[in-house]
Amino acid sequence: MAFREVQVDLGERSYPVVVGRGARARLVGLIPPDARKAAVVTQERIPWSVDTAIEQKTFLIGGDETAKEMATVESLCRGFAEWGLHRGDVVVAVGGGVVTDVGGFAAAVYHRGVAVVHVATTLLAQIDAAIGGKTGVNLPEGKNLVGAFWQPAGVVCDTETLDTLPDRERRSGLGEMAKYRFLGVEGLEDMGLDDAVAACVQAKADVVGIDERESGRRALLNYGHTLGHALETSGSYELTHGEAVGVGMVFAAHLARRLGRVDDARVALHEQLVAGYGLAVRPPRQRRPEDLVALMRRDKKSVNGDLTFILDGPGGLEVVDGVDQRAVEATLAELLS
C-alpha cells in the first residue's frame, strides 16, 4: 500500500510523518532500534491498538481536556519508573491532541528525555498537534502554559482511524485545517482526505523546519488561537479546540478589518470557510469581553502582557504586538451582540 511520507527537516533530528490509510503498519520502523520497552500512552475510548514489536505496556489517561494537567504527567512518569522504562526506551502516544501533548511532555521530562513516537488518531492531531514537537499541559490560568519542545522520532497519520471519529470531533479538526488556507495551502476544500492531510502536514513541516521553537514564522501556525484558547479556558473546555480556533480566526479577521488591514471581502472569506466546515463563526454569547481580554493577555505570544495577535493583512498573516485593547473590546462586542 502506498503512503505519503513528509519529512520534517531538522538536521540530525529530522523525522518522517507517514500519511495514509493503514499507515499504522509503518510504526515498527519508526521505533528507535535500541529500544527494549514501549510505554503506550492512550485513552480508554481510543478504539485503535498498536504493535511495537517490543515489550509494551499501556498507560491510560483521562478522556478529555481535563487530562492535560501536571498530575497526569506525574502519574505517567511514576508509572514509567515502576515499570522500568529507561532512557533508551520509547513512549508511543496513540490518540488525539490531548494524548500527544501529554504523552510527549511526559517523554520530554522523564529521565530528562526519552524518545516518543506519535500515532495520531484524530484529524486535529494528524494535521497539527502531533507534528513539530510542541508538548504541554494546561493550568487553571490558561491553556498550554507549561510544556516543552520535544521532537518525536516519527509520526503516523493513519487516516483509517478518522472513520471512527464522532462528527463533532471531525469538525473540530476541520477548524484547525481551515487555518492552513490562510497560510497559503490552496484548494483544501476540494481535496480528498489523504491529500488534504498530507498538504497540511507538508505546510507545517515546512514552517517547523525554518522555525523550530517559534521565534518567528512558526507563530503564524497559531492563527485564531489567541481568542480560541481564551474561549476554551473561560468555558471550561465546553468548546472543542477546533471550534474555538474557528471562532478565533473569524474574530481575528474582524479585528484586522477594524484596524484597516483587510477589507470586507477578506472577512467574508473567513466566515464562508469556517461556516463551510460546519463550525460556528461567533463566540458563545454568555462570555464576557473583559474576561476574554484578561485571558488573552496571558497568551504565550504576549510580550510583557500586551495584547498580541496573528492578523491577516496585505502581505498575509503576521504577528502584531501591542494591539489597542479598545479595538479588541469593540470587536468582541460586535461579535457577541
C-alpha positions in Angstrom: 0.0 0.0 0.0 1.4 3.4 -1.0 1.7 6.0 1.8 2.7 9.6 1.6 5.8 10.4 3.6 6.6 14.0 4.6 10.0 14.8 6.2 10.3 17.3 9.0 13.8 18.6 8.2 15.7 19.3 11.4 19.2 18.1 10.5 20.2 15.1 12.7 16.8 15.3 14.4 14.8 15.0 11.2 11.9 12.6 11.2 9.2 11.3 8.9 5.4 11.7 9.0 3.7 8.8 7.3 0.2 9.6 6.0 -2.4 7.2 4.6 -4.9 4.5 5.3 -3.3 1.7 7.2 -0.2 3.7 8.0 -0.1 2.1 11.4 1.8 -0.8 9.7 4.8 1.5 9.5 5.0 2.1 13.2 7.6 -0.6 13.9 10.0 1.0 11.5 9.8 4.3 13.5 10.7 2.7 16.9 14.3 3.6 17.8 16.3 0.4 17.1 17.8 0.1 20.6 14.5 0.5 22.5 13.6 -2.6 24.5 10.3 -1.3 26.0 7.5 0.9 24.7 5.2 2.7 27.0 1.9 3.2 25.1 0.0 6.3 26.3 -3.6 6.4 25.2 -7.2 6.8 26.4 -9.8 4.1 27.1 -12.1 5.5 24.4 -9.4 5.1 21.6 -10.5 2.1 19.6 -7.1 1.5 18.0 -4.3 -0.7 19.2 -0.7 -0.8 18.1 2.0 -3.4 17.9 5.5 -2.1 18.6 7.2 -5.5 18.1 9.0 -5.0 21.5 7.8 -5.4 25.1 5.0 -2.9 25.6 2.6 -1.7 28.3 -0.4 0.6 28.1 -0.8 3.6 30.3 -4.3 5.2 30.2 -5.0 8.9 30.8 -8.3 10.7 31.1 -10.6 11.1 28.2 -10.9 14.9 27.7 -9.0 18.2 28.0 -9.0 18.0 31.8 -6.4 15.2 31.5 -4.0 17.9 30.3 -2.7 18.7 33.8 0.6 18.3 35.7 -1.0 15.5 37.8 -1.4 13.4 34.7 2.3 13.8 33.7 3.4 12.9 37.3 1.2 9.8 37.2 2.6 8.7 33.8 6.2 9.3 34.9 5.7 7.3 38.1 4.1 4.5 36.1 7.1 4.5 33.7 9.5 4.3 36.6 7.6 1.5 38.3 7.6 -0.5 35.1 11.3 0.1 34.5 11.2 2.3 31.4 14.8 3.5 30.7 16.3 6.4 28.8 16.9 4.2 25.7 13.3 3.1 25.5 10.3 4.8 23.9 6.9 6.3 24.6 4.3 5.8 21.9 1.4 8.2 22.1 -1.8 6.9 20.5 -4.7 9.3 20.2 -5.6 12.9 19.6 -4.0 16.1 20.6 -4.5 15.6 24.3 -2.6 12.3 24.2 0.2 13.6 22.0 0.6 16.8 24.1 0.6 14.9 27.5 2.5 11.8 26.3 5.0 14.0 24.5 5.5 16.1 27.6 6.0 13.1 29.8 8.5 11.7 27.4 10.3 15.1 27.4 10.7 15.2 31.1 11.1 11.6 32.1 14.8 10.8 32.5 15.3 14.3 31.0 14.0 13.0 27.7 13.1 9.6 26.1 12.1 9.1 22.5 8.5 9.5 21.6 6.5 8.3 18.5 3.1 9.7 17.9 0.2 7.7 16.3 -2.3 10.4 15.6 -5.9 9.2 15.5 -7.8 12.4 15.1 -7.8 14.9 12.3 -6.6 17.7 14.6 -3.7 15.7 15.8 -2.7 14.5 12.3 -2.6 18.0 10.8 -1.2 19.8 13.8 -0.8 18.6 17.3 1.4 15.5 16.7 3.8 17.4 14.4 6.5 19.8 15.4 7.4 18.9 18.9 5.1 21.1 20.9 4.1 19.3 24.1 2.4 20.6 27.3 -0.4 20.8 29.7 -2.8 23.4 31.0 -3.0 25.4 34.2 -6.2 26.9 35.7 -4.8 30.3 34.5 -4.6 29.3 30.8 -4.1 26.7 28.1 -0.7 25.1 27.3 1.2 27.3 29.8 3.6 24.6 30.9 5.4 22.4 28.3 8.5 21.7 26.3 9.7 21.4 22.7 10.4 17.7 22.2 10.5 16.4 18.7 9.2 12.9 18.0 11.2 10.1 16.4 8.4 9.8 13.9 4.6 10.4 13.4 2.0 8.1 12.0 -1.2 9.7 10.5 -3.3 6.7 9.7 -6.4 8.2 8.0 -8.3 5.0 8.5 -8.6 6.0 12.2 -10.7 9.0 11.2 -13.5 6.7 10.1 -14.5 6.2 13.8 -14.4 9.9 14.8 -17.7 11.4 16.0 -19.0 14.2 13.8 -18.1 16.9 16.3 -14.5 15.7 16.6 -14.1 15.6 12.8 -15.5 19.2 12.6 -13.0 20.2 15.3 -10.2 19.0 13.1 -11.6 20.9 10.1 -11.4 24.1 12.2 -7.7 23.6 12.6 -7.4 22.7 8.9 -9.1 26.0 7.9 -6.1 28.0 9.2 -3.8 26.4 6.5 -5.9 28.0 3.8 -4.7 31.4 5.2 -1.1 30.0 5.4 -1.1 29.5 1.7 -2.5 26.0 1.1 -4.9 26.4 -1.8 -7.8 24.2 -2.7 -8.0 22.3 0.6 -11.8 22.3 0.4 -11.6 20.3 -2.9 -9.0 17.7 -1.9 -9.6 14.1 -0.9 -8.9 13.4 2.8 -5.5 11.8 2.4 -4.3 14.6 0.1 -5.7 17.3 2.4 -4.0 15.8 5.5 -0.7 15.4 3.6 -0.9 19.0 2.3 -1.4 20.3 5.9 1.4 18.1 7.2 3.7 19.5 4.5 2.8 23.1 5.3 3.5 22.5 9.0 6.7 20.6 8.3 8.0 23.5 6.1 7.3 26.0 8.9 8.8 23.9 11.7 12.0 23.2 9.6 12.5 27.0 9.4 11.5 28.0 12.9 11.5 25.0 15.3 11.0 27.0 18.6 8.5 29.6 17.4 10.9 32.6 17.3 9.4 33.8 14.0 7.2 32.3 11.3 6.1 29.3 13.4 4.0 31.7 15.5 1.7 32.1 12.4 0.5 28.5 13.0 -1.3 29.9 16.0 -3.7 31.9 13.8 -7.1 32.1 15.6 -5.6 30.6 18.8 -5.3 33.8 20.9 -9.1 34.1 21.3 -9.5 30.4 20.7 -7.6 29.5 23.8 -9.4 32.1 25.9 -12.7 30.7 24.8 -11.6 27.2 25.7 -10.4 28.3 29.2 -13.3 30.6 30.0 -15.8 27.9 29.2 -14.0 25.1 31.0 -13.4 23.5 27.6 -17.1 23.1 26.6 -15.9 24.1 23.1 -13.5 21.8 21.3 -10.2 23.2 20.2 -11.1 23.4 16.6 -14.5 25.0 17.3 -12.7 27.7 19.4 -10.0 28.3 16.7 -12.6 28.7 14.0 -14.3 31.4 16.0 -10.9 32.9 16.8 -10.0 33.2 13.1 -13.2 35.0 12.3 -12.6 37.3 15.2 -9.1 38.0 14.0 -10.4 38.9 10.6 -13.0 41.3 12.1 -10.2 42.8 14.2 -8.0 43.2 11.2 -10.7 45.0 9.3 -11.3 47.3 12.3 -7.6 48.1 12.2 -7.7 48.8 8.4 -5.6 45.8 7.5 -8.2 43.8 5.4 -11.5 44.6 3.6 -15.0 43.2 3.8 -14.3 40.6 1.2 -11.5 39.1 3.2 -13.7 38.9 6.3 -16.4 37.2 4.3 -13.9 34.6 3.1 -13.1 33.7 6.7 -16.7 33.4 7.6 -17.5 31.4 4.5 -14.7 28.9 5.0 -15.3 28.4 8.7 -19.1 28.1 8.3 -18.5 25.8 5.3 -16.8 23.3 7.6 -19.9 23.3 9.8 -18.5 25.5 12.6 -19.8 28.5 14.4 -18.4 31.9 13.5 -19.5 33.7 16.7 -18.4 33.1 20.3 -21.0 31.9 22.8 -23.0 35.0 23.9 -22.6 34.3 27.6 -18.8 35.1 27.5 -17.8 38.5 28.9 -15.3 40.6 26.9 -13.3 41.7 29.9 -12.8 38.0 30.9 -11.6 37.1 27.5 -9.2 40.1 27.3 -7.7 39.1 30.6 -7.1 35.6 29.4 -5.7 36.8 26.1 -3.1 38.9 27.9 -1.7 35.6 29.4 -1.3 34.1 25.9 2.2 32.7 25.3 2.7 35.1 22.3 2.0 38.1 24.6 5.0 40.4 25.2 5.0 42.0 28.7 1.2 41.5 28.9 0.5 43.4 25.7 -2.3 42.1 23.5 -0.7 40.1 20.7 -2.5 38.6 17.7 -1.8 36.9 14.4 -3.6 39.1 12.0 -4.2 39.0 8.3 -3.1 41.9 6.1 -1.9 42.9 2.6 1.1 40.7 2.9 -0.6 37.8 4.6 -0.5 36.7 8.2 1.9 38.4 10.6 2.4 38.8 14.4 1.1 42.1 15.6 2.1 43.3 19.1 0.5 45.9 21.2 -3.0 45.8 19.7 -5.2 48.5 21.2 -7.4 47.0 23.9 -10.3 49.3 22.8 -10.2 47.8 19.3 -10.2 44.3 20.8 -13.2 45.0 23.1 -15.1 46.7 20.3 -14.6 43.7 18.0 -15.7 41.3 20.7 -18.8 43.4 21.5 -19.6 43.3 17.7 -19.4 39.5 17.6 -21.2 39.0 20.9 -24.1 41.3 20.0 
